[in-house]
């Protein structure tokens, strides 16, 4: 991995086969918004992209919970032109297009996370930070122009950006972004008890969230093993779901959420939920057979040593620069994974399960229990205390 500085923006690159790919990354996403301004980062992205002429090479832009990315693939001169145009547009957004681009956002209707993951995050973190994932907010057409201007000033500058390239920087590359101050971010504290607990919600199927250190490779491998066991049980053995999905969600440096999400065949949501929790408890209480652990280690080895993983590591390094996180690189991760034992895996997953949040569809009846047989507590609406006495009293109108 090579590193340069162009116009104050860190540029990370490595030579890989194929055409030149570029990703301009900003440390700004939905987690940096408020309920009142939900969608403002996506609106900024649309406004910037609306200034581009018709381009005859692959290009796109996206916003997720933590990052905004502008991407393109082409000849070096095409890449350089795209990046310079995007940076120039961010310096002078066409604010007169806000109403039209808000309409486009309304039509697009995209989310920033799997709906079950989004619900888990909102239950855990409330209506702030990553908890905003499941909310729509007042609507794109109600985002004030002041919110757009404030977002650009706070986040879209050279000190909150990084560029990833799959080859050497093109000759004459310019990134004309303004200077700025590194934005301060909230630490993303949960508003609910850590867990374990469960809750009903409007989700397509059950989901499980574990709050953990994202660099803990024992938890990573345990979650991979759990997904594989669920795939065998829920899909191959009982035919109740198509896929066992999941997400990794950055919350703050050194901390995040790992989720497992499953849709269920109609009428089988309860059975899928039971299997999810049953397999999670088994992994936390019983050591995995050596052969099963070896299979997961080999799967991790194939991914981490694949030459195509270079691009993934470049993106992780860019995210580290703009978010202040410090993810492990491939070889260091693999060294730790190869030393894991069944006992260490069980111990790590049992600890992570102490933060478990299980979400289930509203129309099913479940009574999940802990490993000791006691019932798992169910989240419910908070019970407020007495109203404060300060203030004026008046008769009922």
C-alpha positions in Angstrom: 0.0 0.0 0.0 1.4 3.4 -1.0 0.4 6.7 0.5 0.6 10.3 -0.9 -0.9 13.6 -0.1 -2.6 15.6 -2.9 -4.1 19.0 -2.1 -4.3 18.0 1.6 -6.2 14.7 0.9 -4.5 11.4 1.8 -4.3 9.1 -1.2 -3.9 5.4 -0.7 -3.1 3.1 -3.6 -1.8 -0.2 -4.7 -1.2 -1.7 -8.1 -3.9 -4.2 -9.0 -5.0 -5.8 -12.3 -7.6 -4.2 -14.5 -8.6 -0.6 -15.2 -8.0 2.2 -12.6 -10.7 2.4 -9.9 -11.1 5.4 -7.6 -13.2 5.9 -4.5 -13.3 9.4 -2.9 -14.4 8.8 0.7 -15.8 11.3 3.2 -16.3 10.5 6.9 -20.0 11.5 6.8 -23.1 9.4 6.8 -26.6 9.0 8.3 -25.1 8.6 11.8 -23.9 12.2 11.6 -27.4 13.6 10.9 -30.3 14.3 13.2 -33.9 13.2 12.9 -34.8 16.6 11.6 -32.2 16.5 8.9 -32.4 12.8 7.9 -31.4 12.5 4.2 -29.3 15.6 4.0 -26.0 13.8 3.3 -27.7 11.9 0.5 -29.1 15.2 -0.8 -25.6 16.7 -0.9 -24.3 13.6 -2.8 -27.2 14.0 -5.4 -26.5 17.7 -5.8 -22.9 17.1 -6.5 -23.5 14.3 -9.0 -26.2 16.4 -10.8 -23.4 18.8 -12.0 -21.6 16.1 -14.0 -22.0 15.9 -17.8 -22.8 12.7 -19.5 -19.9 10.3 -18.8 -19.1 7.2 -20.8 -17.5 5.2 -18.1 -18.6 3.6 -14.8 -19.3 6.1 -12.0 -21.6 6.3 -9.0 -22.0 7.6 -5.5 -23.5 6.3 -2.3 -24.2 7.1 1.3 -24.3 4.6 4.2 -24.4 5.0 8.0 -20.8 6.2 8.3 -19.4 7.1 4.9 -20.2 9.0 1.7 -18.3 7.6 -1.4 -17.9 8.9 -5.0 -16.6 6.1 -7.3 -15.5 5.7 -10.9 -13.6 3.2 -13.1 -11.8 4.3 -16.3 -8.7 5.5 -17.9 -6.4 7.6 -15.7 -7.4 10.9 -17.4 -11.1 10.0 -17.0 -10.6 9.3 -13.3 -8.7 12.5 -12.8 -11.5 14.5 -14.5 -14.3 12.9 -12.5 -12.6 13.4 -9.2 -11.8 17.1 -9.9 -15.4 17.7 -11.0 -16.8 16.1 -7.9 -14.6 18.2 -5.6 -15.4 21.4 -7.5 -19.1 20.6 -7.3 -18.9 20.1 -3.5 -17.3 23.6 -3.2 -20.3 25.2 -5.1 -23.4 23.0 -4.9 -26.3 24.0 -7.2 -28.6 24.8 -4.3 -31.3 25.9 -6.9 -31.7 22.1 -7.6 -32.6 21.1 -4.1 -36.3 20.8 -4.8 -35.8 18.6 -7.8 -33.1 16.4 -6.2 -35.3 16.0 -3.1 -38.0 14.6 -5.4 -35.5 12.2 -6.9 -34.6 11.0 -3.4 -38.2 10.5 -2.6 -38.6 8.3 -5.7 -35.4 6.4 -5.0 -36.5 5.4 -1.5 -33.4 3.6 -0.6 -32.3 2.5 2.9 -28.8 2.5 4.4 -29.0 -0.9 6.1 -30.8 -4.2 5.9 -34.3 -3.5 7.5 -33.8 -5.9 10.3 -30.3 -4.6 11.1 -31.8 -1.0 10.9 -34.5 -2.0 13.5 -32.0 -3.6 15.8 -29.8 -0.4 15.7 -32.8 1.8 16.4 -33.9 -0.3 19.4 -30.4 -0.2 20.8 -29.4 3.4 20.1 -32.7 5.4 19.8 -33.1 8.3 17.4 -29.5 9.3 17.2 -26.3 8.1 15.5 -26.6 4.6 13.9 -30.1 4.4 15.6 -31.4 6.6 12.8 -31.0 3.7 10.3 -34.7 2.7 10.4 -36.3 6.1 10.3 -37.4 8.2 7.3 -37.4 11.6 9.0 -39.7 14.4 7.9 -38.9 13.8 4.2 -36.3 15.0 1.6 -38.5 17.9 0.6 -38.4 19.3 4.1 -34.7 19.5 4.5 -33.8 23.2 4.9 -31.1 24.7 2.7 -29.2 25.7 5.9 -28.8 22.0 6.8 -27.3 21.3 3.4 -24.8 24.2 3.7 -23.9 23.2 7.3 -23.3 19.5 6.3 -21.0 20.5 3.4 -19.0 22.9 5.6 -18.6 20.4 8.5 -17.9 17.2 6.5 -17.0 17.7 2.9 -13.5 19.1 3.1 -9.9 17.8 2.8 -9.4 17.0 6.5 -12.4 14.6 6.4 -11.6 12.9 3.1 -9.4 10.1 1.7 -8.9 8.8 -1.8 -8.4 5.1 -2.7 -6.9 4.1 -6.1 -6.1 0.7 -7.6 -3.1 2.1 -9.3 -0.7 5.1 -9.2 -2.4 8.6 -9.1 -3.0 10.0 -12.6 -0.7 12.7 -13.8 -1.9 16.1 -12.8 -4.6 14.8 -10.4 -6.2 17.7 -8.5 -8.6 17.4 -5.5 -9.7 21.0 -5.0 -11.5 20.7 -1.7 -11.5 23.4 1.0 -9.6 23.0 4.2 -11.6 22.3 7.4 -11.5 21.0 10.9 -11.8 17.3 11.8 -15.5 16.9 12.8 -16.3 15.9 16.4 -18.6 12.9 16.6 -20.8 11.5 19.3 -19.6 8.2 20.9 -22.9 6.3 20.1 -24.0 5.3 23.5 -26.9 2.8 23.7 -30.1 4.1 25.1 -31.3 0.7 26.2 -29.8 -1.9 28.5 -26.9 -3.8 27.0 -28.9 -7.1 26.9 -29.5 -9.9 26.5 -33.1 -9.1 25.7 -35.7 -9.4 22.9 -38.3 -7.2 21.3 -41.1 -7.5 18.7 -40.9 -5.1 15.7 -42.1 -4.7 12.1 -39.3 -6.8 10.6 -39.4 -9.5 7.8 -37.8 -12.1 10.0 -35.8 -12.5 13.2 -32.5 -10.8 13.8 -29.7 -10.8 16.4 -27.3 -8.0 17.3 -24.1 -8.3 19.3 -22.4 -5.3 20.6 -18.6 -6.0 20.6 -15.1 -5.1 19.7 -15.0 -5.4 15.9 -11.3 -6.4 16.0 -12.0 -9.4 18.2 -11.3 -12.2 15.8 -12.8 -14.8 18.0 -16.2 -13.1 17.9 -15.8 -12.6 14.1 -15.2 -16.3 13.6 -17.9 -17.3 16.0 -20.4 -15.3 14.1 -19.3 -16.8 10.8 -19.7 -20.3 12.4 -23.1 -19.4 13.6 -24.2 -18.2 10.2 -23.0 -21.5 8.7 -24.8 -23.6 11.2 -28.0 -21.6 10.6 -27.6 -22.0 6.8 -27.4 -25.7 7.3 -30.3 -25.9 9.7 -32.7 -23.3 8.4 -32.1 -23.4 4.7 -30.6 -26.8 3.8 -32.3 -29.0 6.4 -35.7 -27.3 6.9 -36.0 -25.1 3.8 -37.4 -22.1 5.7 -35.2 -19.3 4.4 -33.1 -18.4 1.3 -30.2 -16.6 3.0 -28.6 -16.0 6.4 -27.4 -12.4 6.1 -25.8 -9.9 8.4 -24.0 -6.7 8.8 -21.0 -5.2 10.5 -21.8 -1.7 11.9 -19.1 0.7 13.0 -20.4 2.7 16.0 -17.2 4.3 17.5 -13.5 3.5 17.4 -13.0 0.0 18.8 -16.7 -0.7 19.1 -19.6 -1.8 16.8 -22.4 -4.2 16.2 -22.4 -7.6 14.4 -25.8 -8.7 13.2 -27.4 -11.8 11.8 -30.7 -11.4 9.8 -33.0 -13.9 8.2 -36.2 -13.7 6.3 -38.6 -16.6 6.8 -41.0 -18.5 4.6 -44.5 -17.2 5.3 -45.9 -18.8 8.4 -42.5 -20.1 9.6 -41.2 -17.0 11.4 -41.6 -18.6 14.8 -39.6 -21.7 13.8 -36.8 -19.6 12.3 -36.6 -17.5 15.4 -36.4 -20.6 17.6 -33.6 -22.0 15.5 -31.7 -18.7 15.6 -31.7 -18.4 19.4 -31.2 -22.2 19.9 -28.0 -22.2 17.8 -26.7 -19.0 19.4 -27.1 -20.6 22.9 -25.4 -23.8 21.7 -22.4 -21.9 20.4 -22.1 -20.0 23.7 -22.4 -23.1 25.9 -20.7 -25.9 23.9 -17.2 -26.0 22.3 -17.3 -26.4 18.5 -15.7 -29.6 17.2 -12.1 -29.1 16.0 -13.0 -30.0 12.4 -15.8 -27.4 12.3 -13.5 -24.7 13.6 -10.8 -25.7 11.1 -13.3 -25.4 8.3 -14.1 -21.8 9.3 -10.4 -20.9 9.6 -9.8 -22.2 6.1 -12.7 -20.1 4.8 -11.2 -17.0 6.5 -7.8 -17.8 5.0 -9.2 -18.0 1.5 -10.8 -14.6 1.8 -8.0 -12.8 3.6 -5.2 -14.1 1.3 -7.2 -13.5 -1.9 -5.3 -10.9 -4.1 -8.7 -9.2 -4.5 -8.7 -8.4 -0.8 -6.2 -5.6 -1.5 -9.0 -3.3 -2.6 -10.9 -4.1 0.6 -7.9 -3.3 2.7 -7.4 0.0 0.9 -11.0 0.9 1.8 -10.5 -0.1 5.4 -7.5 2.1 5.6 -9.4 5.0 4.2 -12.2 4.5 6.6 -9.6 4.4 9.4 -8.3 7.8 8.3 -11.7 9.5 8.3 -13.3 7.8 11.2 -10.4 7.3 13.5 -10.9 3.6 13.7 -8.0 1.1 13.5 -9.1 -2.2 11.8 -6.6 -5.1 11.6 -5.0 -5.9 8.3 -5.4 -9.3 6.6 -2.2 -11.0 7.7 -2.5 -9.8 11.3 -6.1 -10.9 11.4 -5.3 -14.3 10.0 -2.5 -14.8 12.5 -4.9 -14.4 15.3 -7.6 -16.5 13.7 -5.2 -19.4 13.1 -4.4 -19.5 16.9 -8.1 -19.7 18.0 -9.2 -22.8 20.0 -12.7 -24.1 20.5 -12.6 -23.0 24.1 -11.6 -19.4 23.2 -14.3 -19.3 20.5 -17.0 -20.4 23.0 -15.7 -18.0 25.7 -15.7 -15.0 23.3 -19.1 -15.7 21.9 -20.6 -16.3 25.4 -19.3 -12.8 26.4 -20.7 -11.2 23.3 -24.1 -12.9 23.8 -24.3 -11.0 27.1 -25.1 -7.9 24.9 -27.5 -9.9 22.6 -30.6 -8.1 21.2 -33.1 -10.4 19.6 -35.8 -8.9 17.4 -38.8 -10.9 16.1 -41.8 -10.1 13.9 -44.8 -8.7 15.8 -47.2 -11.4 14.9 -45.4 -14.4 16.4 -45.3 -15.7 20.0 -41.9 -16.7 21.4 -40.5 -17.2 24.9 -36.7 -17.2 24.5 -34.7 -18.2 27.5 -31.2 -17.8 28.7 -28.8 -20.8 29.0 -29.8 -21.2 32.6 -33.5 -21.6 31.7 -34.6 -18.2 32.9 -36.7 -16.1 30.6 -35.0 -13.5 28.4 -36.4 -10.0 29.4 -38.5 -8.3 26.7 -38.0 -4.7 25.9 -41.0 -2.5 26.2 -41.7 1.2 26.1 -40.0 3.1 28.9 -42.0 4.0 32.0 -41.5 7.6 32.8 -41.3 8.9 36.4 -43.2 11.8 37.9 -43.4 15.1 35.9 -41.1 17.8 37.2 -42.7 20.3 39.6 -41.1 23.3 38.0 -43.6 25.3 35.8 -47.0 26.9 35.9 -50.2 25.1 36.7 -53.5 25.9 35.0 -57.1 24.6 35.1 -58.2 22.2 32.5 -59.6 24.2 29.5 
